């Protein structure tokens, strides 16, 4: 686990199946310690978290980012929060569901993104420093230093999916923490804006 921003650390686990790094984020914000989309933790980091009293919450951004949430809920004595629209299709039973516009513990604002791979896909906005945006499958940090959407086949309507993600541009953020791929620590909003305004194949 490595510190990336004040009060935020990240760790990665390489998925052989997807050929991309899966990232988890540890937020130490206010009185809360929060894990977002946790893949397997290195043993030393898990031990350290246990010694520190565990974590308060595990927040998942979509139905496909359950990852190690069930295990860490038990081992770290956490409560699991998930998008309401995705909860029926998830393998973990949540302690609470959330919806668009909700303020979660730690000052995390929920931004629901329509027309994505899963109906509940949500970004999380943290208004600290110059703004931090956390995303699950809405944006991939691939290639490094840029962002991309999932392959078109993952969406019912790729053009609508891209339009749905554009909603994040209503927020002021400098850092983008991604669930998959390489995060962008500074200048992230401009990178996202360029990616989302790239012409879609077959579209005017």
RAMO-V210062 format. One line per field, one symbol per residue. ss: DSSP state (a for helix, b for strand, c for the rest). phi: phi as a letter, one per 30 degrees, with the letter a starting at -180 (. if undefined). burial: I if it has 16 or more other C-alpha atoms within 10 Angstrom, else O. A space follows every 50 residues. Layout:
ss: ???
phi: ???
burial: ???
//
This chain:
ss: cbbbbccbbbbbbbbccccbbbbbbbbbbccbbbbbccccccaaaaaaaa acccccbbbcccccccccaaaaaaaaccbbbbbcccaaaccccccbbbcc ccbbcccbbbbbcccccccccbbbbbcccccbbbbccccbbccccccbcc caaacccaaaaaaaaaaaaaccccbbbbcbbccbcccaaaaaaaaacccc cccc
phi: .bdbbeibbbbbbddddchadcccbcccbhcccbcchddedeeddddddd ddjibdbbccdadccdhcedddeddchccccbdedcedccdcdddacbbe idcceiidcdcdcdicdcdcebcbccdbhcjbccbccdbcdadeibbbcd eeddcdbedddddddeedddccbccbccdbjcdbdbidddddddddcded eicd
burial: IOOIOOOIIIIIIOOOOOOIIIIIIIIIIOOOIIIIIIIIIOOOOIOOOO OOOIIIIIIIIIIIIIIIIIOIIOOIIIIIIIIIIIIOOOOIOIOOIIII OOIOIIIIIIIIIIIIIIIIIIIIIIOOOOIIIIIIIIIIIIOOOIIIII OOOOIOOIOOIIOIIIOIOOOIIIIIIIIIIIIIOOOIIOIIOOIIOOOO OOOO
//
